[in-house]
Amino acid sequence: MSIPERPVSVPETNDDVIAIFRANGGQVPSPYDDPPPMVLLHTIGRRSGREHVVPMRAMEDGDSLYVFASAHGSPTHPDWYLNLLAHPRIVIEKGPATIPVLAGEVTGEERDRIFARQVARFPVFAELEVRAGRRIPVIRLDPDSGRRRVPSGSRGRIAHHRSFDPS
């Protein structure tokens, strides 16, 4: 991973990331070369039932995507991960497309293999796991053809999480 010659303007908040994502067909500046694709997860709050939009970098593997619940090395799991456990059928935005997906936690040897691939590309994930003092969950997002589409106009009423998770 190389450091850019001049600083890249990286958005500070999820609202900034979401606005840039939507204005640029899914492209969001990154401080490093060849970043993984950005997706917007539309999670459903496990307690509130409200829809939340969470920007995430995802690892692509065929038709599947993997996201990592690092929470910047926090000792607690991020809300979006807990929401996916409670409501795994969601939609994501990837580029200009809105795609229904089924989220599932990857465990055991498969989790270790996928996480090792992420660490090989982005070593900071090994540091985040040590700092967190917990195994960072790995979530696979698979296309789900039986899922509803996001109603038009609903994006303006969606709550946004406060911190940006670049994983």
C-alpha positions as CSV (number, residue, x, y, z in Angstrom):
1,M,0.0,0.0,0.0
2,S,1.6,3.3,-1.0
3,I,1.1,6.7,0.5
4,P,-0.3,9.3,-1.9
5,E,2.1,12.1,-2.9
6,R,-0.4,14.6,-1.8
7,P,-3.1,14.1,0.8
8,V,-6.5,12.8,-0.4
9,S,-9.5,14.6,1.0
10,V,-11.2,11.8,2.9
11,P,-14.7,12.4,4.2
12,E,-15.0,12.7,8.0
13,T,-18.6,11.6,8.7
14,N,-21.0,8.9,7.3
15,D,-23.2,11.7,6.0
16,D,-20.3,13.0,4.0
17,V,-19.4,9.5,2.7
18,I,-23.0,8.8,1.7
19,A,-23.3,12.1,-0.2
20,I,-20.0,11.6,-2.0
21,F,-20.9,7.9,-2.8
22,R,-24.3,8.9,-4.3
23,A,-22.9,11.9,-6.2
24,N,-20.1,9.8,-7.8
25,G,-21.7,6.5,-8.7
26,G,-20.2,4.7,-5.6
27,Q,-16.7,6.2,-5.8
28,V,-15.3,7.6,-2.5
29,P,-11.8,9.0,-2.1
30,S,-9.4,6.9,-0.1
31,P,-6.0,7.7,1.5
32,Y,-4.5,4.5,-0.1
33,D,-4.1,3.1,-3.6
34,D,-6.6,0.5,-5.0
35,P,-9.2,0.6,-2.2
36,P,-11.8,-2.1,-2.1
37,P,-15.3,-1.0,-3.3
38,M,-17.5,1.1,-1.1
39,V,-21.0,-0.2,-0.4
40,L,-23.8,1.3,1.6
41,L,-25.5,-1.2,3.9
42,H,-29.2,-0.5,4.7
43,T,-29.5,-2.2,8.0
44,I,-32.6,-2.5,10.1
45,G,-32.2,-1.5,13.8
46,R,-32.7,-4.6,16.0
47,R,-34.5,-2.5,18.7
48,S,-35.9,0.5,16.8
49,G,-36.8,-1.2,13.5
50,R,-35.6,1.9,11.7
51,E,-33.4,1.7,8.6
52,H,-29.8,2.9,8.9
53,V,-27.3,3.5,6.2
54,V,-23.7,2.4,6.9
55,P,-20.8,3.0,4.4
56,M,-18.4,0.1,4.3
57,R,-15.4,-1.0,2.2
58,A,-16.1,-4.6,1.1
59,M,-13.9,-7.4,-0.1
60,E,-15.3,-8.9,-3.4
61,D,-15.3,-12.6,-4.1
62,G,-17.4,-13.6,-7.1
63,D,-21.0,-12.6,-6.5
64,S,-20.3,-12.3,-2.7
65,L,-19.0,-9.4,-0.7
66,Y,-17.4,-9.6,2.7
67,V,-17.5,-6.8,5.4
68,F,-15.5,-6.8,8.6
69,A,-17.0,-5.6,12.0
70,S,-13.8,-4.0,13.2
71,A,-15.4,-0.9,14.8
72,H,-12.0,0.8,14.5
73,G,-10.6,-1.6,17.2
74,S,-13.4,-1.0,19.7
75,P,-13.9,-3.8,22.3
76,T,-17.6,-3.9,21.4
77,H,-19.2,-5.0,18.2
78,P,-20.6,-2.2,15.9
79,D,-24.3,-1.7,15.9
80,W,-24.6,-2.5,12.2
81,Y,-23.2,-6.0,12.8
82,L,-25.7,-6.7,15.6
83,N,-28.5,-5.3,13.4
84,L,-27.5,-7.7,10.6
85,L,-27.6,-10.7,13.0
86,A,-31.2,-9.7,13.9
87,H,-32.3,-8.7,10.4
88,P,-30.0,-10.4,7.8
89,R,-32.2,-9.6,4.7
90,I,-31.2,-6.1,3.6
91,V,-30.3,-4.1,0.6
92,I,-27.0,-2.5,-0.3
93,E,-26.0,0.2,-2.7
94,K,-23.0,-0.7,-4.8
95,G,-22.1,1.9,-7.4
96,P,-25.4,3.1,-8.9
97,A,-27.2,-0.2,-8.2
98,T,-29.4,-1.1,-5.2
99,I,-29.0,-4.9,-4.6
100,P,-31.0,-7.1,-2.2
101,V,-28.6,-9.3,-0.1
102,L,-28.7,-11.9,2.6
103,A,-26.1,-11.3,5.3
104,G,-24.5,-14.2,7.1
105,E,-21.6,-14.5,9.6
106,V,-18.7,-16.5,8.4
107,T,-17.2,-18.7,11.2
108,G,-14.5,-21.3,11.8
109,E,-11.8,-22.0,9.2
110,E,-13.7,-20.1,6.5
111,R,-13.7,-17.0,8.7
112,D,-10.0,-17.3,9.4
113,R,-9.2,-17.8,5.7
114,I,-11.2,-14.7,4.6
115,F,-9.9,-12.6,7.5
116,A,-6.3,-13.6,6.6
117,R,-6.9,-12.4,3.0
118,Q,-8.1,-9.1,4.4
119,V,-5.0,-8.8,6.7
120,A,-2.7,-9.7,3.8
121,R,-4.0,-6.8,1.8
122,F,-4.6,-4.4,4.8
123,P,-2.4,-5.3,7.7
124,V,-4.1,-2.8,9.9
125,F,-6.9,-5.3,10.5
126,A,-4.5,-7.5,12.5
127,E,-3.8,-4.5,14.7
128,L,-7.5,-3.7,15.0
129,E,-8.2,-7.2,16.2
130,V,-5.5,-7.0,18.8
131,R,-6.6,-3.6,20.0
132,A,-10.3,-4.8,20.2
133,G,-9.4,-7.8,22.3
134,R,-12.1,-9.8,20.3
135,R,-12.3,-11.7,17.1
136,I,-13.5,-9.3,14.4
137,P,-16.6,-10.8,12.8
138,V,-16.7,-11.4,9.1
139,I,-20.0,-11.0,7.3
140,R,-20.7,-12.4,3.8
141,L,-23.3,-10.6,1.7
142,D,-24.9,-12.8,-1.0
143,P,-27.4,-11.7,-3.6
144,D,-31.0,-12.4,-2.5
145,S,-33.4,-12.3,-5.4
146,G,-36.4,-12.7,-3.0
147,R,-35.8,-9.3,-1.3
148,R,-37.8,-6.1,-1.6
149,R,-36.3,-3.0,-3.1
150,V,-35.8,0.2,-1.1
151,P,-39.0,2.4,-1.7
152,S,-38.2,5.4,-3.8
153,G,-37.8,8.5,-1.6
154,S,-37.0,6.6,1.6
155,R,-33.3,7.5,1.5
156,G,-34.0,11.0,3.0
157,R,-35.6,9.5,6.1
158,I,-32.8,7.0,6.9
159,A,-30.8,7.5,10.1
160,H,-27.0,7.5,9.7
161,H,-24.4,6.1,12.1
162,R,-22.0,8.6,13.5
163,S,-18.6,7.1,12.7
164,F,-17.1,5.9,9.4
165,D,-15.9,2.4,9.4
166,P,-13.4,2.0,6.5
167,S,-13.4,-1.7,6.7
